[in-house]
Amino acid sequence: MISFFIFFTIFLISVEIYSYHNGLKKITYDVQPSQTLLEPDEKFKVNTIVENHKLWFLPYLHLIEAFPQNIQIPGEEKNITEEGITYSLSSQLSTNSFAKMSSAKLNSSFYMMPYQRLTRTLEASLPNRGRYLFSGCYLNGGDFLGLQDNSKEFTTYQEVIVMPRASNSPEFESLLGGLIGDISIRRFIFEDPMLTIGFSDYTGREPMRDISWTQSARLGKMMVKNYDHTTDICISVILNVQSALNTQEEDVLVEQCFSLTRSLCEQLEKKHIKYSFVTNAIPMGMLDLVSSVEQGLGNVHFYTIMEILGRASLSACENFSVTLRRACRTCEQGQYFIVISPNENEIWKEAYDKLVDISGNKTFLITPELLEKQENGEAIA
């Protein structure tokens, strides 16, 4: 009996020492949002995955996850605090309860069997434009006897980008309708908007109007025209985030400019007018400080710009006059400029006037203040 007691004591001590020093080894953590580019309030899933890769039962684990600020989970608002929320999970780490995370932590307690994979899925949404990070977690594991805790940190770099909301200003829609309508008409009044510079084989992807029936009959196979778009109309969208006062009120105006830019891009897509984009906003998480997108059209082009708008901070990487001077150097025939800014500023007015002169009065300035004046029926100079 005494020998059994001594053996059992030695066994417990050995297991206790091993569990304290090795309990969290070969444990992995990962978090995977189902989407990376979202509309405001769009539902997406957040999958948390914890795996035990060893032949060792873990009686207690405490998971503390860092989720983005302002993440929303329908139906659980009353259970959410800025300090985080704690709830227990089953051995399968699955639950029908959802939680909203602040910049604090989400606490979860569970146990794991040998070689077990635990998955939890939360349905979430984010209400505001911005870049959000799922930055990782701390995993605390008790020893075999529950006398001490050990911890392990996991760092992840999963990001979610939320696009700006479209502007709901009726005056802006009216202004865009007249402006883009005028540009659309001018696309078709040039006597020779495109020059034919050659011919190539018909692949089936070209429109029927591009087929050269004369060349097709001469060569005995379908041929299409190759064009030089010498006067093809393009709009350059220039977004400024450099405000005059740098106050909280100015930040609201900058956010309005993001929404106006999105609405403008949507209108250009509907009218099939090619456009380029440049902004002096700092794109969080991108290597290039000056964000620009070359002339284009289509979903890939549009969502590339939307990602930049979602990542954009409220700070400028350069004075807007520098951005305008760069636009002056690249101004081409048939190019229009639409400048969106939180306000007018004397600092960059000279560069703006020069762009107006070079473009031949094809430059338009849109600010929230101008839209408000138009809404109030005031005269706009």
N, C-alpha and C positions, 0 to 999 in steps of 0.2 A: 504493500500500500504506500509506504513511504517512497519506495523507488518510483512508483507510478506518479506520485505527486511531484517528485523532483523532476522527472522526465517531462511532465506536463508543464511545469513552471518554466523549464528551459525552452520548451517548444513555444510557449506564449511570448517569452522574452525575444526569442529569435524572430518570430513572426512580427512582433511589434517593431523591432529594429528594422527589419526588411521593409515593412509597409511604410514606415516613416521616410526612409531614404529612397525607396523605389516605387512608392505607390502611384506617383504621377508620371512615371516614365512610360513611354510608348502610348501616351494618351494624345490624341490629336483633336483639334477644333477647327471648324470652318463655318463661315456664314456666306450665304449665296442669295442675293436679291434676284428675283426672276427677270427684272428689266433694269436697264441702266439709264434710259432716257424716257422721261415720263411727262405727261400732262399734269398740271396742278390737280390734286385730289383724285388722280387716277389710282385704282387699286392695283397693288402688286404683292407678291408673296416674298417673305423672308424665311429662308430655310437655314436652321441651325443644325449642324452635324457634329456630334461628338463620338469618337471611336476609341475603343479599348483594344489595343493590339497585343495583349499579353494574356497568359493563362493565370489570371489573378483576379479574384472577386474584389470589387471596390464597394464597401458597404455605405459610404457616404461621400458625395461630391457636392460642392457648392459653386455654381457657375455665376459669375458677375459679368454681364455683357455691357459693352458701351455701344449704344445705338445713337442714331442722329437725333438732334434736337428737333422738336415739333412733329415727330412722326405720330400719325394718328391711327388708332385701331377702333373701328365702330363698335359701340356697345359697352366699352370698358372705360369711358372717360372718368367715371366716378372713382375708379380704383387707381387712378394715376396721380402721382405727385412728382414734383421736380426732383425729389431725392431718389426716385425709382420705385419699383414695386416688387414685392416678393410673393411667389406662389410656388407650391410644390408640384412636381411633375411625377408621372408614373414611371415604371421601369422602362417603358417604351418612349419616354420623353415626348409624349403627344398629349395635347389637351385641346378642349374646345374653347378655353378661355384665352382671350387676346389681351395684349397690354400695349399701352402707348408709352414710348420711351422719351425721356428728356435727355439733357446732356449728362444726367446722372446715370445710374446703373440699373440693369434688370437682373434680379437675383432669382436663381432657380436651384432647387435641391433635388437630387435623385441618386440612385445607385446604379452600378453597372455590373453585368455578368462578364465572364471571360469572353474575349473576342466579340463583344457586342457593339453594334452600331446604333446610336440613338439619333432620331431625327425629330425636330419640332418645326412646324410650319405656322407662321403668323401672316395674316392678311393685313396689309398696312397701306397707308397713303400719306402723301406729304402735301400740305396746302400751298406752300409758297415757293416761288422761284428760287433756285440756288443749287449749290453743290453740297451733297450730304455724304458723310463717311460712316461706314461700319468699321470701327477701328480695332476691334478685337475684344479680348476678355481676360479676366483673371479666373483661374480654376483653383479652388481650395479643396484639399482632400484630407480627411481625418485619418489618423493611423488606425491600426486594427482594433485597439482598445478604446479609441476615442479620447485619448488623453492630450494629443497635440495635433495641430494643423500644419500642413505644408502647402505651399502655393506655387503656381506656375503661370507665367504670363504668355498669352498668345497674341501676336500682332497680325492683323489683317489689313488689307487695303482695298476694300470693296466700296465703290462709290456709286451714287445715284444722282443723276442730273435732272432737275425739274425745269422745264421750259417756262417762259413767262406766259401769262394769260394774254389772250388777244384783247385788244382795246374794244370797249363797248361804247365809244364816243360816236354818236350819230353824226356830229359835225366832221369828225375825221373821215368817216365813211363817205360823206358827201364830198369832202375835199379830194379824197383819193379818186372818187368816181369821175370828177371833172378833170383832174390832173392826168390820170392814167388813160382816160378816154381820149384826151387830146393827143397823148403820145401814141396811142394805138392807131389813131387816124393818120398821123404823120408817117407811120410805118408803111403806108400804102400809097402815099402821094408822090414818092420819089419816081422820077422818070426811069431810072435804071438803078434800083436798089441793090442788084446783084449782077456780077459779071460772070459769064460762063468761061472758065479757064481750061476745061478739058472734059474728058469722058472716061467712065470706068464701067466694068461689068455690073449688071443688075444682080443683086444678091437676094432680093425678095423683101428686104427690110426698108428700102427706100420708098417714099410715096410715089403714086402713079404719075403725079404732075412733073416729077423729075426725069421721067423717061424721055430720051431723045429718039423719037420715032424715025427721024431721018438717018441718024447714025445706026440705029438698030437694023433698018432695011438695007443699008449699005454693007454692013459687016455680017448680016445674017444671024445676029444674036442680040439679046436685049442689052441696051446700053443706057446709062444714066448720066446726067450732067453733073459736073463738079463746079461749085460756085466759089467765087471770092466775095465774101460779104463786106464789100467796101463801105456801105452805108447802113449796115444792119444796126437797128436801134438797140441800145443797151442802157439800162439804168444802173448807176452806181449809188448804192445806199450807204451813207456815211453816218455813223452813230457817234455822238459825243456824250461823254459822261462827266466832263469837266464842268463843274458848277461854279457859280460866281461867289457864293457865300459859304459853301461847305457846311451847311447846317442840316438838321434832321429834316426840315421842310424841303430842302434841296434834294435829299435822298429820295423822298417821295416822288419828286419830279423825275429823277433819273429812272425810278422803277416804271413810271408812266411811259418814259421813252422806250424802255424795253418792250412794253406792250404795244406801243405804236409801231415799232420796227417789225414785230411779228405780224401785225395786221397788214402792214405794207407788203411784206414778203408774200403773204397769202394772196393778196390781190394781184400781185405780179404773176404768181403761179397760175391763177385762174385765167388771166389774160394772155398767158403764154409769152410773156415779155422777159427776155433774158436780163439778168441782173447780177451785179457783183456786190460785195459787202466788205466794209472795213470799219473798225472801231478802235478808239484809244482806251477802251476799258481793259483792265487786267484780267485775263482769263485764268481763274484758279485751277491749278492742276495741269496746265499746259506749258510747254517749254517756250513757245513763242510769246513774247510780251505783246507785240502788235498783231492783233487778230485780223485776218483778211481771208476772203474766199473769192476765187476768180469767177469770172462771168460764167453763168450756167443756168440750168433750169431742171426741175424734177425733184423727186422725193429725197434722193441722196443729197442734192444741193441744199434743199430747204432744211433738212434735219441737221446738216452740218452747221448751218447758221444758228439753228435753234439751240444746239449744244453749246455754241459759243455764248449765246445770250444767257443760257442757264448758268454757265460757269462764271460769267462776268461779275467782277466786283464793282463796288460803287466808286472806286478810285481810278484815276487816269494814269497811264504809263507815260504819257507825253502831253505837252501842251497841244490843244486842238489846232492851233495855227500851224503846227508842224504837220499834222495829219492833212490839213487842207492844202498846204504847199505841195505835199506829195501827190495829192489828187490833181493839182494843176499840172504837174510834170507828166502825168499819164493821161491827160485829157485827149480823147480821140474824136474823130468825126462821127456824128450820130449818137454821141454819148450824153445822157442826161444825169444830173446829180440831184439826189434828194437827201438833204441834211436834216437829221433829227437831233435836237439838242434840248436840254432842260431849260435853257434860256439863251438870250442873246448876250454877247459879251464883247466889249470894246477891245479886249486883248486879241481876239482872233478875227475881228471884223475886217481888218485890212486884207487878210488872207482870203476871207470869204468873198469880198468884193472882187478880188483878183480872179477867183474861180468863176464868178458870174461873168466877168468880162471875157475870159478865155473860152468859156463854154458857149458864148453867144446868148446869154440870158436863158440858158437851159438848166439853171440851178434853182432849186426850191428849198426854202427853209421852213421846217415845221417844229413848233414848240408847244408845250401845253398851254402857255399863255396866249399864243395866237389862236389856238382852238377855242379857248375860253372867250376871247374877244369876238370870235365869229359866232359862237353860241349866243352871246349877249347882243348880237346885231351891231357891234361896233365896227367902224371902218378899219381895215387893215392896210397899212402902207405897203 
